[in-house]
């Protein structure tokens, strides 16, 4: 394998590992959503995989270089990791529950 391709495969592997690690961390400790640094990491990894940029280092660039269908790859990454990186919506008590609490 060409050294350049090996390098880009390593970059891609690291990005996937980072996404997996973020999922594992937040599933173990949902309070991480309160941490701005964690939320920034999540935003960064989502932008990386969802970007259509063909600039060197971008996900689409690496997929193209490897002959991988970028749309299929993004779909799989979404299913495996990114959809699990959604900040939970806080449930507000219903009006009935608030009245019963009085």
Backbone torsions as a table, in degrees:
resi	resn	phi	psi	omega
1	UNK	NA	142.8	178.6
2	UNK	-65.9	141.4	-179.6
3	UNK	-57.4	-37.2	-179.3
4	UNK	-64.1	-44.5	179.1
5	UNK	-64.1	-39.9	178.6
6	UNK	-60.3	-39.6	178.8
7	UNK	-63.9	-45.7	-178.2
8	UNK	-67.8	-32.9	174.8
9	UNK	-64.0	-39.9	177.6
10	UNK	-63.4	-40.5	177.5
11	UNK	-61.8	-45.9	179.8
12	UNK	-63.5	-43.7	178.2
13	UNK	-60.6	-40.2	179.1
14	UNK	-65.8	-40.7	179.2
15	UNK	-63.5	-42.6	178.4
16	UNK	-65.7	-41.7	177.9
17	UNK	-61.4	-41.7	178.3
18	UNK	-61.3	-43.2	178.7
19	UNK	-62.6	-45.0	179.6
20	UNK	-61.8	-42.4	179.9
21	UNK	-63.9	-41.9	178.1
22	UNK	-60.7	-43.0	178.4
23	UNK	-61.5	-47.4	-178.9
24	UNK	-61.5	-42.4	-179.1
25	UNK	-62.9	-47.0	-175.3
26	UNK	-74.5	-29.9	176.7
27	UNK	-70.6	-29.8	176.8
28	UNK	-78.1	-33.7	-176.3
29	UNK	-141.1	84.7	-178.6
30	UNK	-59.5	-19.3	178.8
31	UNK	-64.8	-12.6	177.5
32	UNK	-59.7	-23.6	178.4
33	UNK	-61.0	-20.9	177.2
34	UNK	-80.2	-6.8	-177.4
35	UNK	-95.9	114.8	-178.6
36	UNK	-59.0	-34.0	178.9
37	UNK	-65.9	-40.7	178.1
38	UNK	-64.0	-45.8	179.8
39	UNK	-61.1	-36.3	177.8
40	UNK	-65.5	-40.8	177.2
41	UNK	-61.4	-42.7	179.5
42	UNK	-62.8	-46.6	179.1
43	UNK	-59.5	-43.5	-179.4
44	UNK	-61.8	-46.4	-177.2
45	UNK	-68.6	-36.4	177.3
46	UNK	-64.9	-43.8	179.2
47	UNK	-63.4	-38.9	-179.2
48	UNK	-60.5	-50.9	-176.5
49	UNK	-72.9	-31.3	-176.5
50	UNK	-86.2	-12.7	-178.2
51	UNK	-67.7	139.5	176.7
52	UNK	-97.1	9.2	-178.2
53	UNK	-61.8	136.4	176.8
54	UNK	-103.3	18.3	176.2
55	UNK	-69.3	147.6	178.8
56	UNK	-52.4	131.8	-179.9
57	UNK	98.1	-20.8	179.3
58	UNK	-71.7	156.4	-178.4
59	UNK	-58.8	-46.3	-179.6
60	UNK	-63.4	-38.6	177.7
61	UNK	-60.0	-48.4	-177.7
62	UNK	-66.3	-42.4	177.9
63	UNK	-59.1	-45.0	179.8
64	UNK	-61.6	-43.8	179.6
65	UNK	-60.7	-36.7	-178.1
66	UNK	-88.7	-5.5	-178.1
67	UNK	76.1	27.9	-179.9
68	UNK	-98.0	136.0	175.7
69	UNK	-67.9	109.7	-174.1
70	UNK	-62.3	-38.9	-179.2
71	UNK	-64.9	-41.7	177.5
72	UNK	-66.3	-40.9	179.3
73	UNK	-63.3	-44.0	178.5
74	UNK	-62.4	-42.2	179.2
75	UNK	-59.2	-43.4	-179.7
76	UNK	-68.0	-41.1	177.5
77	UNK	-63.4	-41.0	177.1
78	UNK	-57.9	-49.4	-176.8
79	UNK	-64.9	-41.4	-176.2
80	UNK	-77.4	-38.1	-170.2
81	UNK	-129.6	-56.0	-167.8
82	UNK	-63.0	-37.3	179.5
83	UNK	-68.4	-18.0	177.0
84	UNK	-86.8	-3.2	179.3
85	UNK	-107.0	56.6	177.1
86	UNK	-116.9	129.2	178.3
87	UNK	-63.7	127.7	179.9
88	UNK	-64.6	142.5	177.6
89	UNK	-83.1	128.5	178.1
90	UNK	-71.6	130.4	178.4
91	UNK	-83.4	124.4	175.1
92	UNK	-85.1	142.6	177.8
93	UNK	-62.5	143.7	178.1
94	UNK	-69.3	164.2	179.1
95	UNK	-62.7	-36.4	178.7
96	UNK	-63.9	-45.3	179.7
97	UNK	-62.2	-38.2	179.3
98	UNK	-67.7	-38.4	178.4
99	UNK	-67.1	-38.2	179.8
100	UNK	-69.2	-24.6	-179.4
101	UNK	-77.6	-13.5	-177.5
102	UNK	-76.1	NA	NA
